[in-house]
Amino acid sequence: MTAKQGAGACSGGAGRPRLPGATITGWGTALPDTVVTNADFEARLDTSDAWIAERTGIRERHFGGTTSGLAVEAARRALKVAGVEAEEIDLLVLSTTTPDKTVPATSSAVHAELGCRGAAFDLNAACAGFVYALVTAVSMFQAGFSKALVIGADTLSRITDMEDRSTAVLFADGAGALVLESTPDHELVLGHDLGLDGSLLPILYCDHGEYMKMEGKEVFRRAVRATVESAESVLSATGTTGDDIALFVPHQANKRIIDAVAQRLGLDESRSAIVLDHTGNTSSASIPLALSEAADAERLNDGDLVLMSGFGAGMTWATALLRWGR
């Protein structure tokens, strides 16, 4: 099953109802204090800084904290940028694969700590989860919600075997958050594509109480294919080409995957938001971490088209084409 077969683009251009109007008014990030470099792994595993950097693009990553704690920290920074008080938030969507507890949802702890009102829930679509969460939150503005916190937070170091050099050097911890506000005056999501091929579950998974298992070569091959097809379906449905994209914000899993996808979409490296060199693969947090860093660096202007695209265990994929603007 391909991305196009599994999902199909959902956008106004494809003849589907448009999503409600919305705008991104705030963004924020959180990374644990402990920095783990490639040299740290080189000292105890059969690997090297050069090997890791060449094959992944990662040079350091952050370990520590809890999913809820990182989510709260990123959310507070996003709220400050937006100039919004926590009690004004009436919807909180937390994308995570590493909840603090089995029950209740980790969003419960985040909701309480921040002092939000209204609804909150967790969403698990693995590394594609943040785009799922963003599209879900904007869709729920149709149901009467007005201000949403969309957070991607994961603590993957807890479910990674630090003696397995194929996974230990990849996965890390972090959080990123966006404040979304409902508005009739700005179409934020111009098109989106969400999909899943459950038959690919065995190539990347983690059982309860165990560590991540990954078939690296197969994940690489499938990830490039799924991300390209998902992105192409959105671009086609919205009458957009790679030349129109001001910023490409991919899931930060592997620099070679990012480069392969960008090349096939006709996007040069200068238009990609890359943070994995200092964050590693933070799953749900990776896209908001990259977007926030780009926004802080003033790489975005009103009206710019932003293409978010990613893939994850499941195998999930998700793309959203956004029009930046406050």
ABEGO torsion letter per residue (X at the ends): XBAAAAAEBBBAAAGBBBBBBBBBABBBBBBBABBBBAAAAAAABBBBAAAAAAAAGBABBBBEEBAAAAAAAAAAAAAAAAGBBAAABABBBBBBABBABAOBBAAAAAAAAAGBBEBBBBBBAEAAAAAAAAAAAAAAAAAGBABBBBBBBBBAAAABBAABAAAAAABBBEBBBBBBBBBAABBABABBBBBBBAAAAAABBBBBGBBBBBBAAAAAAAAAAAAAAAAAAAAAAAGBBAAABABBBBBBABAAAAAAAAAAAGBBAAABBBAAAAAEBAEAAAAAAAAAAAAAAGABBBGBBBBBBBBBBOBBBBBBBBBBEX
